Amino acid sequence: MTAPTMAPPLQAILKSELARGNHVAEIGDWPPDCDLLVILSRPFVRRYVLASSVTYRDLDDPHYWKAEYSFGRECLACQFGK
């Protein structure tokens, strides 16, 4: 699956994850909070230094996803992996 272009702070994290072997599993939205939701197939490889206005949440909820970075109305999340 081709990775979308995200807001620059999330794009930097996405590019780093893809370079480390993570893959995009899903692209969609998650109303009402995310107009663009990108979910990676495995957990984030590392924790990233947060740019201004980027938030990190460790959801750890198997009904949704493991963790997410969000900026504005865009979210980059990761699954639990195998």
N, C-alpha and C positions, 0 to 999 in steps of 0.2 A: 504494500500500500504506500502510495506517495505521501510524504509528509507535507502538510499545509504550511503556509507562511503565517506565523503568529506574530504578536507584538514583540518588539526587539528583546525585552528581558526574558520572555518565555522561549523565543526562538533560540537564544543562546543556550538555554538549558536543553532544549530539544536537540539541537545540533550536537551538543556534548554527549547526550545519551545515545544518539544514533551512532556516533563515532565509536562509542564503547560497546556497540553490539546490541543495544536495545532496539526494538522494532515497534512501529505504530500498529496497534491492534484494532483501534476504532477511531473514527472521526465523526463527530455529530454535534449536537447541542444538548444542553441540560437546563431547560427552562425551570425557573425564571432567572437563574444566576449566570449561566454560561451560554453565550451565543455561539461560541466555538469551544468544543471539548475534544481534546486529543488524549487518547488513553494508550499508554505504552504497555507492551506485553509482559514486561518484568518490572520488579521494583526498581526505583531509581538507584543507579550505581553509587551515587554519593549525595551528600547534602551540599547544596549550593549556597554561596553568599547571596543574600537577597538584595536586589536593587530596590530603590525607592518604590513604594506602592505594590511590591510583590509580596504575597502572603503564602505561607506554607502551612498545610494542615496534615496531620497524620490521622486519617480517618480510621484505618484499620478495621473496616467494616466489609465483610465478604459479600454483602448485598450490593455494594457499590464498588469501591476500590481501596487500595492500601493508603495512598497519600496523594497530595495534589499541591501544585503551585498555581496561584491565580494572579491575574493582572487585569484590572478592569472587568470586562465581561468574557474574558478568555481563561480557560483552565487547561492545565497540562497535568494529567493524572497517570498513575501507574497501577497495574494489576499486581496481584500477589506473586505471580510467577509459579514456576514448577519446582 
